[in-house]
């Protein structure tokens, strides 16, 4: 499922577009990134060294873990990052027999590199499971019929975006922390920073994929690529350390955050916000 499923779906849709022989008003580019869980290395390199002007990119759709569809329900992150993205996906989903659950946040995967360049993004996701990051995540557990439906959804959504007279307008997500907003340290925790961590929780520190616009993290000067190694008097080795360090603070506390950036250590001051 992670992430041969996403690779298979984009290959299926690329083949379908190729067979159609139709010329679209806009170019559709299919890309497979590597190094996502080590820090979005592939997608970050792509947006920083694009084969075409990155500003000409109208939208990005990310397929990450789409092989375990349950009850025909698909989670979609990022739809609020572009005008009419949610409507486009929801209408297409209805046609192929899927129920879309739109998340209020941006999510955490390769699409964040594009979001940080102010490009509207979507992330299709069928959910976590007990086999995540385990050798038991085997092909026989894939919902192939569900992947076919997601392929149809991707194809229809892609065609409508490519043929649309008006392209989605980028919209940064609001700074107000939402119920499922990152950092994801649980609904009972009332302190809000607004950092968006990378997947890899085993690195020395917490590498950031980005920060929420207008959040305490953004106001403090934190940015994508920073590695948080200390918050107040707590050493940070992983996301769990950061979770507990934030739990011990209160909204309104001013804390020192030490990050690794450009080969050096940078000290920043953040005024923590309140969640909800």
C-alpha positions in Angstrom: 0.0 0.0 0.0 2.8 2.4 0.8 3.4 3.3 -1.8 3.2 0.9 -4.7 -0.6 1.5 -4.7 -0.1 5.2 -5.6 2.5 4.4 -8.2 0.2 1.8 -9.8 -2.7 4.3 -10.0 -0.7 7.0 -11.6 0.7 4.5 -14.2 -2.8 3.3 -14.9 -4.1 6.9 -15.5 -1.0 7.8 -17.6 -1.7 4.8 -19.8 -5.4 5.7 -20.1 -4.6 9.2 -21.2 -2.0 7.9 -23.7 -4.4 5.5 -25.2 -7.1 8.2 -25.6 -4.9 10.1 -28.1 -6.7 13.3 -27.2 -4.8 16.6 -26.9 -5.6 18.5 -23.8 -5.5 22.3 -23.4 -3.0 21.9 -20.6 0.0 19.6 -20.1 -0.4 16.7 -17.6 2.9 15.6 -16.0 3.2 12.3 -14.1 6.0 12.2 -11.6 7.1 9.6 -9.0 9.2 11.0 -6.1 11.6 9.3 -3.9 12.9 10.2 -0.4 9.5 11.4 0.9 9.8 10.0 4.4 13.4 11.2 4.7 12.3 14.8 4.2 10.3 15.2 1.0 13.7 15.1 -0.8 12.4 14.2 -4.3 9.4 16.5 -4.4 11.4 19.4 -2.9 14.2 18.9 -5.5 11.6 18.9 -8.2 9.9 22.2 -7.2 13.3 23.8 -6.7 14.7 22.5 -10.0 11.6 22.1 -12.2 11.9 21.1 -15.8 9.5 23.9 -16.6 8.5 27.2 -14.8 7.0 26.0 -11.5 4.7 29.0 -11.5 2.9 27.5 -14.6 1.7 24.5 -12.5 -2.0 24.9 -11.9 -2.6 22.0 -9.5 -0.9 18.9 -8.1 -2.6 15.7 -7.1 -0.7 13.3 -4.8 -1.5 9.5 -4.6 0.0 8.2 -1.3 -1.4 5.0 0.2 -4.6 4.4 -1.9 -4.7 0.6 -1.7 -6.8 -0.1 1.3 -10.2 1.5 0.4 -12.9 0.7 3.0 -16.6 1.2 2.5 -15.9 3.2 -0.6 -14.7 6.1 1.5 -11.7 8.1 0.4 -10.0 10.9 2.5 -8.9 13.9 0.5 -6.4 16.4 2.0 -5.8 19.9 0.6 -9.1 20.6 -1.3 -9.4 23.9 0.5 -6.0 25.0 -1.0 -7.6 25.9 -4.3 -10.9 27.3 -5.5 -13.5 24.7 -6.6 -11.1 21.8 -6.0 -13.5 20.2 -3.4 -16.4 20.5 -5.8 -14.4 19.0 -8.7 -13.4 16.0 -6.7 -16.8 15.5 -5.0 -18.6 15.6 -8.3 -16.2 13.1 -9.9 -16.4 10.8 -6.9 -20.1 10.6 -7.1 -19.8 9.5 -10.7 -17.5 6.6 -9.8 -19.3 5.5 -6.6 -17.0 6.9 -4.0 -17.7 8.9 -0.9 -15.1 11.7 -0.3 -14.2 12.8 3.2 -12.6 16.2 2.9 -10.0 16.9 5.6 -9.7 20.5 6.8 -5.9 20.3 6.8 -3.2 20.0 4.2 -1.9 16.6 5.3 1.7 15.4 5.2 3.3 14.1 2.0 5.0 15.1 -1.3 2.2 17.6 -2.1 3.3 19.8 0.7 6.4 20.8 -1.3 4.0 22.2 -4.0 1.7 23.8 -1.4 4.7 25.7 -0.1 5.2 27.1 -3.6 1.5 28.3 -3.4 0.2 25.7 -5.8 -3.2 24.2 -5.1 -2.9 20.5 -4.1 -4.9 17.4 -3.4 -3.8 14.2 -1.6 -5.9 11.0 -2.0 -5.6 8.7 0.9 -7.4 5.5 1.9 -6.2 5.5 5.6 -3.7 4.0 7.9 -3.7 0.3 8.9 -1.9 -2.2 11.1 0.5 -3.1 8.3 1.8 0.5 7.9 5.6 0.5 7.6 5.7 -3.3 8.2 6.7 -6.2 6.0 3.1 -7.4 6.3 2.0 -4.6 3.9 1.8 -7.1 1.1 0.1 -7.0 -2.3 -2.6 -9.6 -1.4 -4.1 -7.1 1.1 -4.7 -4.4 -1.6 -8.3 -3.6 -2.5 -7.7 -3.7 -6.3 -11.3 -2.9 -7.1 -11.0 0.2 -4.9 -7.8 1.2 -6.6 -9.6 1.0 -10.0 -12.3 3.4 -8.6 -9.6 5.8 -7.4 -7.9 5.6 -10.9 -11.2 6.6 -12.4 -11.6 9.4 -9.9 -8.1 10.6 -10.7 -8.7 10.4 -14.5 -11.9 12.4 -14.3 -10.5 15.0 -11.9 -7.4 15.4 -14.1 -9.4 15.8 -17.3 -11.7 18.4 -15.7 -8.8 20.4 -14.3 -6.9 20.2 -17.6 -10.0 21.3 -19.6 -11.3 24.0 -17.2 -11.4 27.5 -18.5 -10.5 28.9 -15.1 -7.8 27.2 -13.1 -7.9 26.8 -9.2 -6.8 29.9 -7.3 -4.4 29.1 -4.5 -5.7 29.7 -1.0 -3.5 29.3 2.1 -5.1 27.4 4.9 -6.3 29.5 7.8 -4.1 30.1 10.8 -6.9 29.0 13.2 -6.0 25.5 14.4 -8.5 23.0 13.1 -9.6 19.8 14.9 -7.3 17.6 12.7 -4.6 20.2 12.2 -0.9 19.4 12.5 1.1 19.1 14.7 -1.2 16.1 15.4 -0.7 15.7 19.1 -4.3 14.8 20.0 -7.6 16.6 20.6 -6.9 16.8 24.4 -3.8 19.0 23.9 -4.7 22.6 24.0 -1.3 24.2 22.9 -0.9 25.0 19.2 2.3 25.6 17.2 1.3 25.1 13.6 4.2 23.1 12.4 3.8 20.5 9.7 6.3 17.7 10.3 7.7 15.3 7.8 6.9 11.6 8.2 10.2 10.4 9.5 9.8 10.4 13.3 13.2 8.6 13.8 15.5 11.4 12.7 17.5 13.4 15.2 15.0 16.1 15.6 11.7 17.0 13.8 12.2 18.1 10.2 9.4 20.4 9.0 7.6 20.0 5.7 6.2 23.5 6.2 4.2 25.6 8.6 0.6 26.8 8.6 0.1 30.3 7.4 -0.3 32.9 10.2 0.4 30.3 12.9 2.8 30.7 15.9 5.4 28.7 14.0 5.1 31.0 10.9 5.3 34.2 13.0 8.4 32.8 14.8 10.1 32.3 11.5 10.1 28.6 11.3 10.1 27.3 7.7 10.2 24.2 5.6 13.4 22.3 6.0 14.1 23.4 9.6 14.9 20.6 12.0 13.6 21.3 15.5 16.1 20.0 18.1 15.0 21.9 21.2 11.8 23.5 22.5 12.3 25.5 25.7 14.3 23.2 28.0 13.4 20.0 26.2 15.7 18.2 23.7 13.7 17.1 20.7 14.6 13.8 19.0 11.3 13.0 17.3 7.7 13.9 17.0 6.8 12.3 20.3 9.3 14.5 22.1 7.8 17.6 20.5 4.3 16.4 21.4 5.2 16.1 25.1 7.2 19.3 25.1 4.1 21.2 23.8 1.8 19.4 26.2 3.8 20.8 29.1 3.3 24.4 27.9 0.3 26.7 28.0 -1.2 29.0 25.3 0.5 32.3 25.5 3.8 30.9 26.7 6.9 32.3 24.9 9.3 29.5 24.2 12.7 29.3 22.6 12.9 26.9 19.6 16.3 25.8 18.4 16.4 24.5 14.8 19.1 23.2 12.5 19.2 25.3 9.3 21.8 25.6 6.6 24.4 23.7 8.6 24.0 25.8 11.7 21.8 26.2 14.8 19.2 29.0 14.8 17.3 30.2 17.9 13.8 31.5 17.4 11.1 32.7 19.8 7.5 31.5 19.5 4.4 32.6 21.3 2.2 29.5 21.5 -1.4 29.6 20.5 -4.6 27.9 21.7 -6.0 25.0 19.9 -9.7 25.1 18.9 
